Amino acid sequence: MSIEQNLQSEPVTQLDLSEYTVVESGTSVRDTIRQMRNEKRNCAFIVKQGTLVGIFTDRDVLRRVVDHPEIWDHPIDEVMTHHPRTIRGDQPTGAGLQFMNDLHFRNTPVLDEDGNIIGNMTYFSLIRYLADHFPTEVLNLPPDPDNYGEERHGG
């Protein structure tokens, strides 16, 4: 099966979706960032009674928090992205990739049919999957497949 066929047929759940942390709504910005750092994650899913209500990423730290030290002790709800766009785990991986690419998302919550969090789709999870399942195609590519030397170099 080719890479294209695989991306069109295999569900998003084939990826490693574990790159996220979960934080309860109302947690302070400071504690959220602390938890993200402790767990070495760049993305926090904000939940209220187990339901996803927001997302907070390392980019949000740079855009909404760094220049505003007065909000460090405010609830994360003030700076998170409310009602984040999501994808379903049973969608084809290629559709998830297209969704992320079209909306310029680096982190996308993946939910099951009941709205429960399955994980976080990232470009890194996709690259890791492709490298693991198609090592010949991925690892043997030159940096620029259309760029070949005109003459021999070296001795």
C-alpha positions as CSV (number, residue, x, y, z in Angstrom):
1,M,0.0,0.0,0.0
2,S,1.3,3.4,-0.9
3,I,1.6,6.4,1.5
4,E,-1.3,8.1,-0.3
5,Q,-3.5,5.1,0.0
6,N,-2.6,4.6,3.6
7,L,-3.4,8.2,4.5
8,Q,-6.8,7.9,2.7
9,S,-7.8,4.7,4.3
10,E,-6.3,4.4,7.8
11,P,-8.0,6.3,10.7
12,V,-6.4,9.1,12.7
13,T,-6.3,6.7,15.7
14,Q,-3.3,4.9,14.0
15,L,-1.1,7.8,15.1
16,D,0.5,8.4,18.5
17,L,-2.0,10.9,19.9
18,S,-0.5,11.1,23.4
19,E,1.2,14.6,23.1
20,Y,-1.1,16.6,25.3
21,T,-2.0,17.2,28.9
22,V,-5.4,17.7,30.5
23,V,-6.2,20.6,32.8
24,E,-9.5,21.3,34.6
25,S,-11.3,24.5,33.7
26,G,-10.6,27.2,36.3
27,T,-7.0,26.2,36.9
28,S,-4.6,29.1,37.0
29,V,-2.5,30.1,34.0
30,R,0.6,29.6,36.1
31,D,-0.4,26.0,37.2
32,T,-1.4,25.1,33.6
33,I,2.0,26.2,32.3
34,R,3.7,24.4,35.2
35,Q,1.9,21.2,34.4
36,M,2.7,21.5,30.7
37,R,6.4,21.9,31.5
38,N,6.4,19.1,34.0
39,E,4.8,16.7,31.5
40,K,6.9,18.1,28.7
41,R,3.9,18.9,26.6
42,N,3.2,21.9,24.4
43,C,-0.5,21.6,24.5
44,A,-3.2,21.4,27.2
45,F,-6.8,20.4,26.7
46,I,-9.0,22.2,29.1
47,V,-11.9,20.1,30.3
48,K,-15.0,20.8,32.4
49,Q,-16.5,17.7,34.0
50,G,-14.6,15.6,31.5
51,T,-15.8,17.5,28.4
52,L,-13.4,19.4,26.2
53,V,-14.1,23.2,26.5
54,G,-10.8,24.7,25.4
55,I,-7.2,24.3,24.2
56,F,-4.1,26.1,25.4
57,T,-0.8,25.8,23.5
58,D,2.8,27.1,23.7
59,R,1.8,29.6,21.1
60,D,-0.9,31.0,23.4
61,V,1.8,31.4,26.0
62,L,3.8,33.6,23.6
63,R,0.8,35.5,22.2
64,R,-1.4,36.0,25.3
65,V,0.7,35.5,28.4
66,V,4.3,36.5,28.2
67,D,3.7,40.2,27.9
68,H,0.9,40.1,30.6
69,P,2.4,38.9,33.9
70,E,-0.8,40.2,35.7
71,I,-2.8,37.2,34.3
72,W,-0.5,34.4,35.6
73,D,-2.9,33.8,38.5
74,H,-6.1,34.2,36.5
75,P,-8.1,31.2,35.3
76,I,-6.8,29.5,32.2
77,D,-10.3,30.1,30.7
78,E,-9.4,33.7,30.1
79,V,-6.6,32.9,27.7
80,M,-7.5,29.5,26.2
81,T,-9.2,29.0,22.8
82,H,-12.8,28.2,23.6
83,H,-14.7,25.5,21.8
84,P,-11.7,24.3,19.7
85,R,-12.2,22.7,16.3
86,T,-11.8,18.9,16.6
87,I,-11.6,15.9,14.4
88,R,-12.9,12.4,15.0
89,G,-10.7,9.4,15.5
90,D,-12.4,7.4,12.8
91,Q,-11.6,10.0,10.1
92,P,-8.9,9.1,7.6
93,T,-5.5,10.4,8.5
94,G,-5.3,12.3,5.3
95,A,-8.5,14.2,6.1
96,G,-7.1,15.1,9.5
97,L,-3.9,16.3,7.9
98,Q,-5.8,18.4,5.3
99,F,-7.9,19.9,8.2
100,M,-4.8,20.9,10.1
101,N,-3.1,22.3,7.0
102,D,-6.1,24.3,5.9
103,L,-6.6,25.9,9.3
104,H,-2.9,26.2,10.2
105,F,-3.3,24.1,13.3
106,R,-0.3,22.5,15.0
107,N,-2.4,20.7,17.6
108,T,-5.9,19.2,16.9
109,P,-8.0,17.5,19.5
110,V,-9.2,14.0,18.4
111,L,-12.5,12.9,19.8
112,D,-14.5,9.7,19.6
113,E,-18.2,9.6,18.5
114,D,-19.4,10.4,22.0
115,G,-17.2,13.5,22.3
116,N,-14.6,11.9,24.6
117,I,-10.9,12.9,24.1
118,I,-8.9,10.3,22.3
119,G,-5.8,12.4,21.8
120,N,-4.0,15.2,20.0
121,M,-3.1,15.0,16.3
122,T,0.2,16.8,15.5
123,Y,2.4,17.0,12.5
124,F,5.1,15.3,14.5
125,S,2.8,12.3,15.2
126,L,2.2,12.0,11.5
127,I,5.8,12.3,10.5
128,R,6.7,9.6,13.2
129,Y,4.0,7.3,11.8
130,L,5.2,7.7,8.2
131,A,8.9,7.2,9.2
132,D,7.9,4.0,11.1
133,H,5.7,2.5,8.5
134,F,7.4,3.7,5.3
135,P,11.1,4.0,6.3
136,T,12.4,3.4,2.7
137,E,10.2,6.1,1.2
138,V,10.8,8.7,4.0
139,L,14.3,8.1,5.2
140,N,15.9,7.7,1.7
141,L,14.7,11.0,0.3
142,P,17.3,13.7,-0.4
143,P,16.6,17.0,1.3
144,D,15.3,18.4,-2.0
145,P,14.3,15.5,-4.3
146,D,14.5,17.8,-7.4
147,N,18.0,19.1,-6.5
148,Y,20.8,16.9,-7.9
149,G,24.4,17.9,-8.3
150,E,25.5,18.8,-11.8
151,E,29.0,17.6,-11.2
152,R,30.8,15.3,-8.9
153,H,32.3,16.8,-5.8
154,G,35.0,15.4,-3.6
155,G,38.0,13.2,-4.3
